[in-house]
Every structure is written in structure tokens, then in C-alpha cells.
Amino acid sequence: MGKFDDNERIILNVGGTRHETYKTTLKTLPGTRLALLASDSDIDSVLDQLQQVPGFIEYNARTNEYFFDRHPGVFAYVLNYYRTGKLHCPADVCGPLFEEELSFWGIDETDVEPCCWMTYRQHRDAEEALDVFELNVDNGDEDDEIGKRLGIEDVAADGNVSLWRKWQPVIWNLFEDPYSSRAARVRALSAHALSDIFN
């Protein structure tokens, strides 16, 4: 077996969970926070560069350990990306949190593996679908524009119709006709993906 110098190992404490790896592993993704940490520069200049990005980092010279106050569960996936070259998403972490952690570590979201892309994108697709139903009650003209886009502008001309009566056809189309709108396609695709997972 090969012998590695202790200086080649690096200890990362992320949110209280200790990880140990080799500096060469962290250098596999140039331009990321951890690659900078593994550089041959002196510790003070590296810490100065790392502190320029919001997020707490601390170095303990006694234990030769770097502490990051970040999500430890997500970091396991980040470190695995350095080790394997494949970025997978945890199924039990919401998309915005995973997206925020990738941004902190300097990893491009487009590196997410195809098998996890739907899971990763699900939160954005859901937000886009919900934007279709957002209603600005302060502006009647905008309400008419939303009605025209969704195909319900002819429900009532006098404006004295309940919200349920106005939105009922849209909601029915959302569940019954996957081709009625982008939101319906997202909902149908998500339902199909979930049925594949659970079956």
C-alpha cells in the first residue's frame, strides 16, 4: 500500500460532522471552495479568500481542522462528488436548500446527474406552476389578463362571481387535461415521476 504524508490529508468539520479526505481529492474540481482550501497557498491567504464568500469558516490549528457552519447531510453528497465525479441529490432535502449549498461550495447545478435532475428541478417547476395561479387582488386589469391566459375570461362579465366559480375550470383542467397549460404538464409529469418511485 502507498504511504501518504499527513499533510496530504485534510479534515473538514461541516455542521459538526467530521470528514477526512485527501487534498488531491479536493483538487479534482478546480475553482470550487474546497479546491481552494486544498491549494498549496498558506492558510491565512486561503482563509482570507474563503471568507469573501458569505458563510462561516474557521480553522483550528491544534486539530488541523476546518469548520464550516453548513448543512452536514448535503455536504456528504458534495464530498462524494469530489470523490466520484458524479453529483447526486438527496431525496430528503428540499431543492432550494440543495441549490443554496451547491452555490456555497461553488458547484454548478448543471453538474447534477441526469438520474437526479427531476428531483432537483422539482421545486422550480412547482414554483412556476404556482405562479400561474397567483392572483393580484389589488389590480383588476391584471386579474382579467390572468383570466385570458388561463382561458376563463368569459366566466362572468360583471365580476360578481366567487373565486371558486372563477377558478374551478382551471383547477379541473389542471388535473384532467395535462395539455391544457404548462402547470398541468408539470403536475402530470410530477405525478408520473412519483408513481414510478413508489411502484
N, C-alpha and C positions, 0 to 999 in steps of 0.2 A: 504494500500500500504506500502511496505517496505521503510525504510529510509536509504539512503546511505550517508556516510560521504563524504564531498567534496574532501578529499584526495583520494577517490576511483575513482574519475573522472580524465580524462586526456584530455588535449586539444592539438590537433595536427593541425598545420597550414602547409599545403602542397601546395606549389606553390601559396600561397595567399588565399587558400580556407580553412576555419576553419572546423575542425571535432571535435566532442566531443564524447567520449565513456568511458566505464569503464575499469579500469586496468584488471579486471577479464576477459573481452572480449579479450584483447590483450594477455593474458596468455594462451589462447586456442591453440596457435601454438608455442610450445616451440622451442627454437633455432632460432627464427626469430628476426629481428631487433626490432620490436615492442614489442615482448615478453620481450626482454632485457630491453627495456625502461620502461616496467611496473613492473620490478622486484623490490624487496624491498631494493636494494642497494642504497647507497647515490648517489645523482645526479651527482656529479663530477666524480665518478668512472664509472658510466653508460655512461656519455658523452665521457669519455676517450676511452671506449671500442667501442662506436659507431663511433668515429672519425677515428678508424683504417680502416674502410671501406670507400673508396672514395665516396664522396657525402657530401654536406654541411648540417650540423645540428647546430642549435643554440637554446639555452634555455633562455627565458625571465622570470626571477624570479618575476617581477612585475605583469605580467599577468598569470604566471604559464603555459606558452605555449611553446611547442616545435615547431620549424620551420624547415622544410625540403624543400630544393630547388629542388623539383621533380615535375613530371607531375601530376597535380591535378585530371585530368579526370581518369587516370589509378588508382590513389590511391583510388578512390571511390570503384572500383572493389576489390582492395586489402583489404580494410577495411570490405567490405561486406563478404569476405572470412572468416575473423576472426569471424564475427557475425553469419554466416550461416553454415560454414564448406563446402561451395561449391564455387569453383573458376571458374568464367565465364570470357570470353574475350569480350572486347568491339569490335563491328564490325567496328567502325570508326577509329580505331588505328592500325597502321601497326604492323605486327608481331615482327620485330626486336625491336621496341620501347617497346612493351609489355614484350618481353623477357628480355630486359635490366632492366625494372622496377621490374620484379619479382626477378631478380638476386640481385638488390639493397636491396630489402626488405627481402631477404633470403628465398624466397619461391621457392619450387621445381616445375619446369614446368610440371612435370608429374601429379601434382595435378589438372591440368585443367580438367574440366568436359568433359565427352565424347561428349556432345552436341556441345561443342565449340572447340573440338580438331582439326577438319578440318580447321576451321578458323584460329586457332593458328598456325598450321603446314603449312598453305598455302605458306607462304613466303619461308620456307626452301625447299619445293617441287619445287617452281618456280626457286629458285637458282640452285637446282640440275638439273632441266630441261635446264636452260640456260647454265650450264657448258658443256652440251653435244655439244652445238653449238659454244663454244669458240674456236677460231682458232688462233694458234700461227704462225704468218706470217714469223717470223724470222727463223723457223726451218722447212724445207721441209719434213724431215723424220716424224716429229710429225704430219704434215698435212696428210701424207699418212696413218699413224696409225689411225687418226680420220676418214678418209675415209673408212678404212677397218671396223672399229667398226660400222659405220653407213650404210655400205653396198653400198658405192658409189665409191669403189676403181677402178672400171672398166669404169668410165665415160670418162676419157681421159688419155692416156698413155704419151702424150707429154707435159702435164702440161700447154698448152696454151688455157685453157678454162676459161671463165669468172666465177666469183664466183656464179652468179645466176644459170648458167647452171650446176655447180657442186652441188649446194645445193637445187635445185628445187625438185628433187625426195624425198629428206629428208623432206623438208617442206610439200610437198603434203602428204607424209606418216604420218606426224605429225597430220594432220587434218583429213585424210581419214581412216587411219588404226590404231585404238587405241592399237593394239597388236604389232606394228612394233618396238617400243622402249619404254624404261621407260618414256622418255619425253612425248611420245604420250599418255601413260596411265595417266600420271599426268594431261595433258591438257584435256583429255576426262573426267576424274574424276572431275576436277575443273569446267568444263563446265556443267556437270551434277549437281553438287552442286549448282552452280549459278542459273540454271534453276529451281531447287527446291525452292530456296529462292524467286525468282521473280514470281513464278507461284502459 
